[in-house]
Amino acid sequence: MNRTYILIITIFTIIMSAVSCKDQKTYADYLKEETKAIDEFIVKNNL
């Protein structure tokens, strides 16, 4: 019975970590968004 609980918790943890890792942005994605925001700011303020 104890092994069953451990197995269920382990499988649940693996599934949840796989799902949560799927949609994470990379550092490069953040840099692209930041560059786009800076460019828009420069255009809006005529800098």
Steps between C-alpha positions, in 0.01 A plus 500: 500500500782737587675429168178578314481847654864569422450385140190717455673805647806442281296468181294807591817701565656398169183589308465837673863594442473405132188713457645799683823495298316502171406871489799664662669783314869493440734786577523571127121543485513754783778688320299512176197639684715755681663613174159538338371704795807728492462555125132589544590742782760672281254537211220633723723759667694603187836430659 
